[in-house]
């Protein structure tokens, strides 16, 4: 195989794989709602299948965690908010609620 053919094959392979998983770039950007990411992922998996090695299980794991960390607008909470919430003192929270009564 010549260098020209090898480079052509690499270019074709790159083009086919670089735009295949839009939902992953949506996750990384953090500006999309969980519902819109799930919808895009479902479209992807309808076309490409859900079999072994497809990434479907990893997506479902991410979705499970994301749905637990969802805010009131449907977005996944940022790591800063998650950290703040995890480090809250539950006794102080109860004292604040008690004071409000």
matplotlib code that plots the C-alpha trace (Angstrom):
import matplotlib.pyplot as plt

x = [0.0, 1.4, 1.6, -1.1, -3.5, -2.7, -3.3, -6.5, -7.8, -6.8, -8.6, -11.7, -11.6, -11.1, -14.1, -16.3, -15.5, -15.1, -18.8, -20.3, -21.2, -22.7, -24.1, -20.6, -19.7, -23.0, -22.1, -18.6, -19.9, -22.3, -24.7, -27.4, -30.2, -30.1, -33.3, -31.7, -28.6, -30.6, -32.7, -29.5, -27.9, -31.1, -30.9, -27.3, -27.9, -30.9, -28.6, -25.5, -27.0, -26.7, -24.5, -21.2, -18.6, -21.2, -20.8, -24.5, -23.8, -21.4, -24.0, -26.7, -24.4, -23.7, -27.4, -28.2, -25.7, -26.7, -30.4, -29.4, -27.5, -30.1, -31.1, -34.5, -33.8, -32.9, -29.1, -26.5, -25.1, -21.6, -18.8, -18.6, -22.2, -21.9, -18.9, -20.7, -23.8, -21.7, -19.8, -22.9, -23.4, -26.8, -27.1, -26.7, -29.4, -31.8, -31.0, -31.8, -35.1, -35.9, -35.3, -37.6, -40.5]
y = [0.0, 3.4, 6.3, 8.1, 5.2, 4.9, 8.7, 8.5, 5.6, 7.4, 10.5, 8.6, 6.7, 10.0, 11.6, 8.6, 8.4, 12.1, 13.0, 9.7, 10.4, 13.9, 13.0, 12.7, 16.2, 17.4, 15.9, 17.4, 20.9, 20.9, 23.4, 20.8, 19.4, 15.8, 15.1, 16.5, 14.5, 11.4, 12.0, 12.4, 9.3, 7.3, 8.3, 7.3, 3.9, 3.3, 3.5, 1.9, -0.7, -1.4, -4.5, -5.2, -2.5, 0.1, 2.3, 1.9, 0.6, 3.4, 5.9, 4.3, 4.5, 8.2, 8.8, 7.2, 9.4, 12.5, 12.0, 12.0, 15.3, 17.1, 20.7, 22.3, 23.4, 19.9, 20.4, 18.3, 20.2, 21.4, 19.8, 22.9, 22.6, 18.9, 19.5, 22.2, 20.0, 17.0, 19.0, 20.6, 19.9, 18.2, 19.4, 23.1, 22.5, 21.2, 24.2, 26.5, 24.7, 24.8, 28.5, 29.2, 27.6]
z = [0.0, -0.9, 1.5, -0.5, 0.0, 3.7, 4.3, 2.4, 4.5, 7.7, 6.6, 5.8, 9.1, 11.0, 9.2, 10.0, 13.7, 14.6, 14.2, 15.4, 19.0, 19.3, 22.7, 24.2, 23.1, 24.6, 27.9, 27.9, 27.1, 30.0, 28.3, 27.4, 29.6, 30.6, 28.5, 25.3, 25.8, 26.5, 23.3, 21.2, 22.7, 22.0, 18.4, 18.2, 19.8, 17.5, 14.5, 15.9, 18.3, 22.0, 21.9, 23.5, 22.9, 21.8, 24.9, 25.8, 29.3, 30.1, 28.9, 31.0, 34.0, 33.3, 32.9, 36.3, 38.1, 36.1, 37.0, 40.7, 40.3, 38.2, 39.1, 38.8, 35.2, 34.0, 33.9, 35.6, 38.6, 38.3, 40.3, 42.5, 43.5, 44.1, 46.3, 48.3, 48.8, 49.8, 52.4, 54.1, 57.7, 58.1, 61.7, 60.6, 57.9, 60.6, 62.8, 60.0, 59.3, 63.0, 63.2, 60.3, 62.1]

ax = plt.figure().add_subplot(projection="3d")
ax.plot(x, y, z, "-o")
ax.set_aspect("equal")
plt.show()
